[in-house]
Amino acid sequence: MKQEEFFSSRWALIIATLGIAVGTGNIWRFSRVVAQNGGGSFLIPWVIFLLLWSIPLIIAEFAIGKHTRLGPIGAISKTAGKQFGWMGAFIVFVSTSIMFYYSVVTGWCLRYFYSAISGELFQVRNHLEYWNSFSSSALPFLFHFLAILLCGIVIFRGVTKGIEKVNKILVPSLITILLLLLIRAVTLPNAVEGLKYFFTPDLSALLDYKVWLNALTQNAWDTGAGWGLIMTYAIYMKKKEDISINAALIGFGNNSISLIAGITIFSTVFALSSTEAMIEISKSGPANTGLTFIYLPLLFSKMSASNSINAIFASLFFLALFFAAVSSLLSMVELATRTLIDFGLIRKKAIIFVCGAGIIFGFPSAFDVNVLINQDWVWGVGLILSGAFISFSIIRFGVDKFRTEVINGFGSDIKIGKWYNVLIGIVVPVQAILLIIWWLVSSITWDAEWWNPFHLENAGTVLFQWGVAIIVLFALNKKMVSKTLQE
């Protein structure tokens, strides 16, 4: 199938891909994960994994997508061999499973933006009761439905008129809002205590495997590395587009946004709170929602003596959160849609199918936050396996051949050296293997019910759900590959 649609320019491609990376993971997820994993200590493995995990995989995804012009199933089949198409299907499955509950979180953001801009949020006396009342009603499903519907309409319009046009509005607006919030946050009294907590490491925390596991998972969440999303957008790259510069811009640009969000949130919290309260807050609320949806609204109401000014800053924060969520959700809907297009469906039918599935399978997370907690745990860790599969496919293709012919081929402005062979061929798979083994051994040692597949957050539920997905996809491998490659 000849590729007929492309991003109009490098700027459009970078903005759209940055939209993948910059999501609620940078704001809602990043700050709470930092607070739960040693504050400044977490930033050390987080930066390490950016260089040793995320950027090598972002380069790989750009290169594979541009080279094959196919979604993950066809792309992995062409790169690793037809017998490994199921690995590409697993990548799709992980990202689509995340889409099912991520749309629910997107709906939360939309609801709280409406509450802030209408002034309703500042008439609330107990924000925990307000959250509980909202989350136990039918409203989460309604806003989840609206989020999926909105993304479906954008994806229906295609790459240039839909994805590109919307991200050109969302991403610059998001960055502008975050910078405005940053300036206000760091000028609050006692904000410096938040900065100290955020940037001062406790080296003893680095001996905890959870800090490293969460740092790698958060990096995958943060940057979009290993999701197959960048691989999908790379299908629409022009041949003359460079891969290495784009990857570096996405990786470092994304993590810069996370730092801006972290500084803003920690400065705001510590201006009106303490270290102990921050840690407790980050763990409070269903699905650890306490910081973003329970405590921050309370803080916004105390930012100044003027309720109007407080409403403006709260509205800007939740608007930024919603913009971040939508820009990422768009890429997840496009990934699932592109997979069905590769199977032979026209875009219109593929979008209807994907949106219908998103609405139905997002239903459990919308009505029971425990389902969302479980899915976030299972498929968040699943991104490690997805990244390992991408690395494996390049090893099968030939690491040096991939670097010289695919990455450094036509359109490359900067040639990548042999250091990349070591990172993608050895360091990435070793990281994945060691972290998964470390996690399993620690789970077996410290959790007596590690094997229980019906536990909310343990090794058993992860291995069970991974296992079911892999067995089914492996059994369907030949049919999926044949359909995708049209053989």
N, C-alpha and C positions, 0 to 999 in steps of 0.2 A: 504494500500500500504506500503510495507516494505521499510524502509529507507536504501539505499544501498551506498550512497556517504557521506563522512564526511571530515571535515578539518583534515589535517594530524597531527596537533599538537595544543596545546594551543597557542603557539606563532603565528601560522598561523591564528587561529581564531581571536586573539586579533588584529593582524595587519589588517586583512580584515575588522573587525568591526570598528576599528579606521578609516579605509578608508571611512566607511559610515559617521562617525561623522565629520571628517576633510574634509571640502569642501570649496567652495567659500564663504559659510556663515561665515567662520572664517576669511576670508581676505577681500573679496569684500563687504560683508554685515555687518560684525561686526563693522568695523571701522567707516563706515558711520552712522550706527545706534547709536554708542557711541557719535559721534559728534552732532547728531540731538537730543540727549536726555540727555544733561547736562554733557557730559564728564565723569569725575570721579564719578559723582552722579549715573550714570547708572550702574556702576560696583557693587553697593551695592545690588539692587534687582536682578541683574544678578547672583551674587554668592548665594543669598538666594534661588533663583529658581533652581539653580543647585542641592542644597541639598534637597529641599522640593518637587521638581517636576521631574527633569531629572533623577537623580539617582534611585529614587523609580520606575520610569517607565522603565528605562533600565533593572533593576533587573526583573521587571514583564515580559518584552518582552523576555529576555533570558529564563526565566522559562517557559513561555507559549509555545514558539517555541520548546524548548527541550522536553517538556512534551507531546505535541500533534503531533509533526512532520508534521504540516500542515501550510499553509499560513494563513493570518489573517481571512479569511472567515470561514474555517474549525476550526481554533484555537479558535476563539471567540464562535463559535457554541458549541464546546466541553466544553468550560469553563463556559460560561454564560447560554447556552441553545440554542436549534435550532432556537427558535423564534427570537433570537438576532443576527443571522448570518449577517443581513443587516448592523450591526455596524462594523463588520469586513470588509464588502464590502465598507463601507464609508471610513475606514482607507486606504484601497487599492486605492480608488478613489482619495482621497486627495493626496497621494504620487505620483500617476500616473499623476494627473493634474499638480503637481509641476514638474514632469519629462518632460512634454511637453514644458515648457519654460526654465527649467534648462539646457536642451540640447542646447538651443540657447545661454545661457550665457557661457556654455562650449565652444561653437563655437567662441564666442567673444575672449575668453582666447587664443584659438589656433591661431586665426588670429593675435592677438597682439604679441604673441610669435614669429610668423613668421616675423612680421613687425620689431620686435626688433632685431632678430638674422640676418636678412638680411640687417639691417642698414636703412631701409626705414623710420622707426619711427623717426630717428634723422635728416632726411632731411625735416621734417615737420615744417612749420613756425607757423601755427595756428592749435593746436591740437583739438579744438572744431570743426573747419571745417573738419578736417580729420575724426573725429568720425561721424559727420553728413553725410559726403560723403559715409563712409562705411555703416552706419546703414540704409541709404536710398537706397542702392544698393541691388543686388541679392546675394551678398557675405554672409550676415548673414545666409541665407537659405542654401547655399552651405556648410558652416562650421557646421551648425546645423546638416545637413545630414551626414557629415563626423563623427561627434561626436556620433550620434546614430549608425552608421554603425560600428564604432570601438568597441563600447560597445556590440553590437550584436554579433560580432565575438568572443569577450572574453567570453561572457555568453554561447555561443554555445559550447565552449570547456569544460564547466562544472565547478564544484567547485574547485577541486584541480589543474587541468591543466589550468583553466581560471582565476576565481576570486582570488584564493589563490596565484597563480604564479605572476599575474600582480600586486597585492597589495604588495607583498613582494619587488617589485621594486619601485612602486610609493610612498608608505608611507615613508620608510626610506629616499628616495631621497628628498621628499618634506620637511621633517624635517631638513635634512642637509642643503638644500638651504635656508630655513628660518633662520636657525642659522647663516649662513654666512651673510645674509642680515641684521640680527639683529646687528651683530658686526659692520658692516659698518655704519649702521644708527645711533647708539648711539655715534659713534665717530665723527659725523658731528658737525660743529659749531652750537651752540644754540639748540642742540637736547634736552637739559635738559628742555627747555620750553615746548616741546611736552610731556615729561614725567610728568611735573607738571600738565598740562591740563588733561592728561589721568588718573592720580591717585588722583587728588584733587577734593573732592566732594563739590557740592553746595547743601546743605540739602534742600533748598526751592524747588528744582526740584523734590524732592521725593513726593511732594503733587500733582503732575500731574499724572493722571491715565495713560496717554500715555507712560510715562517712565516705569511704571510697566507692562503694556500690551506688550510693545515692548521688555522688559527684559524677559518676559515669552516666547513670540514668538521667540525671538532670541535664548533663551536656547534650545527650541525645534528644531530650525533650526540648531544650533551649534552641539548639541549632537546626533541628530537623534531620540530623545525620542518621542514616540507617532506616529512615521511614519509607524511602522510595518516592517521597514527594518531590524532592529536588530532581531525581531521576526522571520523573514525569514531566516537570516543567522544562527540563533540558531537551525533551523531544522537540520543543518549539524554539530552540536556539538556532540562530543562523550559523551556517558553516564557518564563517569568518570569526565567530565569537571565541575569545580566549577562555580557557577553563581555569587556570591557576589563579589569575587575578580575581575572577568572579568568586571563586571559592574562598579566598582570603578575605575579601570584602564582606561576604556573608558571615563567615565565622567570627571575625573580630567585630564587625558591626553589630551582630546579634548580642555578643557577650557585653559589649559596651552598653547596649540598651538594658541588659539585666543589671549591670552595675548602677546605672542611673535610677532604675526602679528600686533597687535595693537601698541606695543612699536615701532616696525620697521616703520610702516606707520606714526604714529604721530611724531616720531623723525625726519623722513625725511621731512614731511610737514612743521613742525615748524622751521626746520633748514633754510628754505628759505621762510617762510611765517609768519602768525600771527594767533591769536585765531579767530578773526573775519573772516579772509579769510578761515580758516579751516571749520568753520560752514557753510559759504556760498558755499564753494566748495562741501561739502558733500551733499548739496541739489541741486547742479547744474547738468545739463545734463539730458537727458531723462532717466527715471527709476533710477534717482540718480546715474548715471554712472560717474559724473564729477570727483570724487576723483580718482577712479581706472583707468578709460580709457581716461580721458582728462588731469587731473592735474598731476598725478604721472609720466606719460611719459615726461612731461615738466621738472619735478624735476630731473628725472634720467639724463636728458641732461645737468644738472647743477651740478651733484654730484662731478665732478672733472674737471680738465682742459683737460683730455684725453677723446676723444670721444670713443675710443676703450674700456676703462674701464667702461664708462657709458653704453655702449652697452652690456657689459658683465652682469652688475648688472640688467639692464632692462630685458635682456633675461632670467636671472635666476628668476626674480620676476614673469614674465608671464609664465615661465615654471612651477614654483611652483603652480601658480594659476590654470593652466591647469591640472596638476597632481591631485590637490585637487578636481577639478571639476569632472574629469573622475572617480576617486575612489568612489565618491558619486553617480554619475550617473549610474555606474555599479550596485549598490545595488537597485536603482529604477527600472532598466530594469529587474533585477533578481526577484524583488517582483512581478511585473506584469507577468513575465514569469512563476513564480512558481504558481501564482493564476490560470493560464490557465492549467498548468500541473495537478493541483489538480482537475480541471474540466475534465481531461481525455486526454488532448492533449499530444503528445510526445514533447520533448524539442525543436526539430528542428522546428516544425510547430508553437509552442507557440512563439518562438523568432521571426520568420518571421512576425507573426501577431502583436506582440508588437512593433517591429521596424517600421513596416508599419504604425501603428497607431501613433507612436511617430513622424515620419516624417510628416504625414498629419496634426496632431493636434498641432504640433509645428510651422506649417506654419504661422498662424496669428501672433504669438509673434515674429517670425523672420522678418516679414515685417512691423509690427506696434508695436513700443515699448510701446504704451499705453495699448495694450492688455496684454503685459508682466507685466506692472505695476499693472493692475487690477487683474490678476491671482496670482501674488505674494502676494497681499493684501488679497484676498479672501481665498486662501488655506494656506497661512502663518498663519492667524488667525484660520483657520480650524484645524490646528494641536492641538489647545487647546481642541477642541471637540473630536478629535481622542484620545488624552490622557485620557480624561474623560471616553470614552467608554472602554478603556482598564481597567481603575480603576473599572468601573461598572461591568465588566465581572468577576473580581476577587471577588468583593463583592457578586455577585451571586453565585460564586463557594464556597465561605466561606473563609474569609480573613485568619483566623488562620489555617485552613486546607491547604490553598494554601501555606502558609509560612512553615508549618511543613512537609508537604508531598511532595510538588513540589520543593520549593526553597532549603529546608534543606534535601532533599532526597538523593538518591545515587549519589556520586561524589562530594558532597559539602565539601570543606575544612574548611570553616568558617561558623558556624551556625548563622543565622540572628535572632535577638531577637524580642520581641513583639513590639518594637518601630516601626517596619515596618508595623504592623497592623494599627497603628495610621496614618502613613504617606499615605499609599496606600488606606486605607479604609475611611479616613476622610479628611486629609489635601489636597490631590490631587484633589478630587472632589469639595471640598469647594473652593479651589483656582480657579478652572475652572468656577464654578458657579458665584463667586463674581466678577471675572474679566470680564466675559461676561456681567453680569448685570451692572457693573460700566461703561463698554464701551457703552452699549446700552443707559443707562440713560444720559451719557455725550453726546452721539451723538444726541439724541433727544433734549437735552437742547441747544446745541451750533450749530447744523446744521439744518437749516430750511428745507433742502431737504434730510434729513437722510433716508427717505423712498424710494427715487428714485433708482430703481434697475439698472438704466443705467448710474449711476454716476461712476466715475473712482475709487474712494476710499472712500466709506462711508458704513454705516450699511446696507442700503437698498440693495446694490449689493451683500453683503455677505449673508444676510438672504435669498435673492431670489435664489442665486445659491446653497446655502446649502439646501434650501427647495426642489428645483427641484431634486437634487441628492438623498436626503433622501426619498422622495416620490417614486421615481423610484426604488431605491434599496429595499425599504420596500415591494413594490409590487412584486418584483422578489425574495424575501427572500426564500420562500419555494423551488423554483426551483434551486437557487444557492446552498443552503445547501444540498439538495438531490444529486446534481451533485458532490459537493465537497466530501461529506461523502460516495458517491457511494451507495446510498440506493435505 
